[in-house]
Amino acid sequence: MRVPGGPRVNHQPMRRTLLSLALCGALLSSSAATVEAAAPRPPDGQVFPYGAHARQNITVYGPRSAHRPALVILHGGSWARDTDWSGRARWFAARGFTVYDTDYRLTSDAAWPAQRDDVLAALRWVRHREGGERPLVLGSSAGGHLAVQAGTYGAGRSRARAVVALSPVASPYRAWADGGAPGASAERRSLRRAAERLAGCSPDLGGLRCWARWDDLAAASHASGAKDSPLLLIHSVGDFVPPAHSAELASAQRRAGLTDVSTRTVRGAAHGGTLLKTPNTERTTLTWLRAHS
């Protein structure tokens, strides 16, 4: 190209330089995109075994971090079936927890105390993964029973930082008796049968070994006060697992010297995980867990 009135100028070297710069930019951009794509994403729904049985597994939601408290979730299902807590696990993970959604052997797999043994094994696994930090525990219905067992059996505070239990079947014997009362609802009759399957014997038949097992199933039997985990126990007024379950446990713990134990009874007839659908209960649970993190 010739500039009018001026000397001839050769623009080829400049074009080659610009082309080289553009090519380098494209390569750098492509490299950055590759690095971004290869970066590890926060774990969401990763499954880990804590034992040899197929049900002895934990599904982890949310990244592990020193700034994220660990929360173990124990599902309900009358100790006889699995229930899905993945949605609520993600909800807690989005609010800053590393969530360990824990399965355990059911009554069709093994007799009591296999269910408690599994929960204690799972808590040891979580604590090891968390570098020695004790997790929080949230249990619902039958899972609430296992949660309060984890917090009261032996030195519960040594394994669980604090426990929230939604409609916990804290006394399977009470559930058995309630289910046999005249006019008992279908839910209570069903829970009576489930409690008897869990115990492996009927109180009607008696026997020292049978009664010892029913006694072992009651969380209040293990209350040891300051050695146990702080407790938040929640029911609804019309819950088919009535607030008396938690009132009995809370009284036993207070007599033994545990001061950090709270009970809540909310309106309606919600049970277990559905209690968290009420904004007040959801907020109370989240606030309490954060305060004990």
C-alpha positions in Angstrom: 0.0 0.0 0.0 1.3 3.5 -0.8 0.4 6.5 1.3 -0.5 9.4 -0.9 2.4 11.8 -1.1 4.6 9.5 1.0 7.0 6.6 0.7 5.9 3.0 0.1 5.2 1.2 3.4 5.4 -2.6 3.8 2.7 -3.8 6.3 3.4 -7.5 6.0 5.6 -7.8 9.2 2.9 -6.0 11.2 0.2 -8.3 10.0 2.2 -11.3 10.9 2.8 -9.9 14.4 -0.9 -9.2 14.9 -1.8 -12.7 13.7 0.7 -14.3 16.1 -0.7 -12.3 19.0 -4.2 -13.3 18.1 -3.1 -17.0 17.9 -1.4 -16.8 21.3 -4.5 -15.2 22.8 -6.7 -18.0 21.4 -4.3 -20.7 22.8 -4.2 -19.0 26.2 -8.0 -18.8 26.3 -8.3 -22.4 25.3 -5.8 -23.5 27.9 -7.6 -21.5 30.6 -10.9 -23.1 29.6 -9.3 -26.6 29.8 -7.9 -25.9 33.2 -11.3 -24.6 34.4 -13.1 -27.7 33.0 -10.5 -30.0 34.7 -10.8 -28.3 38.1 -12.5 -30.6 40.6 -16.1 -29.8 41.3 -17.5 -29.9 44.9 -18.7 -33.4 45.7 -22.4 -33.9 45.4 -23.9 -37.2 46.1 -20.6 -39.2 46.3 -21.2 -42.6 48.0 -18.7 -44.2 50.3 -18.9 -47.5 52.2 -18.3 -47.6 56.0 -18.8 -51.3 56.2 -19.0 -54.5 54.2 -22.8 -54.7 54.0 -24.6 -53.1 51.0 -26.6 -50.8 53.3 -23.5 -49.6 55.2 -22.9 -46.6 53.0 -22.8 -42.8 53.3 -23.7 -40.3 50.6 -21.8 -37.1 50.9 -23.2 -33.7 49.9 -21.1 -30.5 49.8 -17.3 -30.1 49.9 -15.3 -30.9 53.0 -13.8 -27.9 54.6 -12.6 -26.8 58.1 -15.2 -24.0 57.8 -18.1 -26.4 57.1 -19.5 -28.4 60.1 -20.3 -32.0 59.4 -23.9 -33.1 59.6 -24.9 -36.8 59.7 -28.5 -37.5 58.6 -30.3 -40.7 59.7 -33.5 -41.4 57.8 -36.7 -42.9 59.1 -38.8 -45.8 57.8 -39.7 -47.8 60.9 -36.2 -49.4 60.8 -37.6 -51.5 57.9 -37.2 -49.3 54.8 -35.2 -46.5 53.3 -36.5 -43.0 52.8 -35.1 -40.4 50.6 -33.4 -37.4 52.2 -31.3 -36.3 49.3 -33.3 -33.1 48.7 -33.0 -32.0 52.3 -29.3 -33.1 52.4 -28.6 -30.7 49.5 -30.6 -28.0 51.3 -28.3 -28.3 54.3 -25.2 -28.5 52.1 -26.3 -25.2 50.4 -26.4 -23.6 53.9 -22.8 -24.4 54.8 -22.8 -28.0 56.0 -20.9 -31.1 54.8 -23.8 -33.6 54.9 -23.4 -37.3 55.4 -26.6 -39.0 54.5 -26.2 -42.4 56.2 -27.9 -45.7 55.6 -27.9 -48.6 58.0 -29.0 -52.2 58.1 -32.7 -52.7 58.4 -34.7 -55.2 60.5 -34.8 -57.4 57.4 -31.0 -57.5 57.4 -30.0 -57.9 61.0 -31.4 -57.9 64.6 -30.9 -55.1 67.1 -28.4 -53.7 68.1 -27.1 -54.0 64.5 -28.8 -50.7 63.6 -27.1 -48.8 66.5 -23.8 -50.5 65.8 -24.0 -49.2 62.2 -24.7 -45.7 63.3 -21.8 -45.7 65.7 -19.5 -47.1 63.0 -20.7 -44.5 60.5 -20.0 -41.7 63.1 -16.4 -43.1 63.6 -16.0 -43.1 59.8 -17.2 -39.5 59.5 -15.0 -38.3 62.4 -12.0 -39.9 60.8 -12.7 -38.2 57.5 -13.3 -34.9 59.3 -9.8 -35.0 60.9 -11.2 -35.9 64.3 -14.0 -33.4 64.4 -17.2 -34.7 65.9 -20.3 -34.3 63.6 -23.7 -33.0 64.3 -26.5 -35.6 63.9 -30.1 -35.1 62.6 -32.5 -38.1 62.7 -36.1 -38.5 61.8 -38.6 -40.9 63.3 -36.9 -44.3 63.5 -33.7 -42.4 62.5 -34.5 -40.1 65.4 -34.4 -43.1 67.7 -31.0 -44.0 66.3 -29.8 -40.4 66.6 -30.8 -40.1 70.3 -29.2 -43.6 70.9 -26.0 -42.2 69.3 -26.1 -39.2 71.6 -26.9 -41.1 74.8 -25.4 -44.6 74.5 -22.1 -44.7 76.5 -20.4 -41.3 76.3 -22.5 -39.8 73.5 -20.9 -36.4 73.5 -17.6 -38.1 72.6 -19.0 -39.1 69.2 -21.7 -36.5 68.4 -21.4 -32.8 68.9 -25.1 -32.4 69.2 -28.3 -34.2 68.1 -31.6 -32.9 66.5 -34.3 -35.6 66.5 -37.6 -35.0 64.6 -40.4 -37.2 66.0 -37.9 -39.6 67.6 -39.3 -43.0 68.7 -37.2 -42.5 71.8 -39.0 -45.4 73.5 -40.0 -48.3 71.2 -41.8 -49.9 74.2 -44.0 -46.8 74.4 -44.7 -47.1 70.7 -45.6 -50.8 71.1 -48.0 -50.0 74.0 -49.6 -47.0 72.2 -50.2 -49.2 69.1 -52.1 -51.7 71.1 -54.4 -49.3 72.8 -58.1 -49.3 71.9 -58.7 -47.0 68.9 -55.1 -46.7 68.0 -54.5 -45.2 64.5 -53.2 -47.3 61.6 -49.8 -45.5 61.9 -49.5 -46.4 65.6 -50.5 -50.0 65.0 -47.9 -50.2 62.2 -45.2 -48.7 64.5 -46.1 -51.3 67.2 -45.4 -54.1 64.7 -42.2 -52.4 63.6 -41.0 -52.0 67.2 -41.6 -55.6 67.9 -39.7 -56.6 64.8 -36.8 -54.4 66.0 -36.8 -56.0 69.5 -37.1 -59.5 68.1 -39.6 -60.4 70.8 -43.0 -59.4 72.3 -43.2 -57.9 75.8 -46.3 -60.1 76.2 -44.0 -63.1 76.3 -41.7 -61.6 78.9 -38.5 -63.2 79.8 -35.3 -61.5 81.1 -33.5 -61.4 77.7 -36.6 -59.9 76.0 -37.1 -57.2 78.6 -33.4 -56.4 78.6 -33.6 -55.8 74.9 -36.6 -53.5 75.2 -34.8 -51.6 78.0 -31.8 -51.2 75.8 -34.0 -49.8 73.0 -35.1 -46.9 75.3 -32.8 -43.9 75.0 -33.7 -42.8 78.5 -32.2 -46.0 79.8 -28.8 -44.7 78.7 -29.1 -41.1 80.0 -25.8 -40.1 81.6 -26.1 -36.3 81.8 -23.0 -34.3 81.0 -21.4 -37.2 79.1 -24.2 -37.1 76.5 -24.8 -34.9 73.5 -26.9 -31.8 73.6 -30.4 -32.6 72.4 -33.2 -30.8 70.4 -36.3 -32.9 70.3 -39.2 -31.9 68.1 -42.8 -33.3 67.6 -46.1 -31.9 66.5 -49.3 -31.9 68.6 -50.9 -34.6 66.5 -47.8 -36.6 65.8 -48.4 -40.4 65.8 -45.1 -40.5 67.7 -46.3 -38.3 70.5 -44.2 -35.7 72.4 -44.3 -38.0 75.5 -41.4 -39.9 73.9 -39.1 -36.9 74.1 -40.5 -35.6 77.4 -39.5 -38.8 79.0 -36.0 -38.7 77.6 -35.5 -35.0 78.4 -36.6 -35.6 82.0 -34.2 -38.5 82.4 -31.3 -36.4 81.0 -32.1 -33.4 83.2 -32.1 -35.7 86.3 -28.8 -37.1 85.2 -27.3 -33.5 84.8 -27.6 -32.7 81.1 -28.6 -29.0 80.9 -28.5 -28.5 77.1 -31.7 -30.4 76.2 -34.7 -28.8 74.6 -38.1 -30.0 73.5 -40.4 -28.4 71.0 -44.0 -29.2 70.2 -45.5 -27.5 67.1 -49.0 -27.2 65.8 -50.5 -29.7 63.4 -49.8 -33.4 62.8 -46.6 -33.3 60.8 -44.2 -36.2 61.4 -40.5 -36.7 61.0 -39.0 -34.8 58.0 -42.3 -33.1 57.2 -41.8 -31.0 60.3 -39.1 -29.1 58.4 -41.7 -27.9 56.0 -42.9 -25.4 58.6 -40.8 -22.3 58.4 -40.5 -22.0 62.2 -39.2 -25.5 62.7 -36.8 -25.2 59.7 -35.4 -22.0 61.2 -35.2 -23.4 64.7 -33.4 -26.5 63.5 -30.9 -24.6 61.4 -30.2 -22.0 64.1 -29.7 -24.7 66.7 -27.3 -26.7 64.5 -25.3 -23.6 63.7 -25.1 -22.6 67.4 -23.7 -26.1 68.2 -21.3 -26.3 65.3 
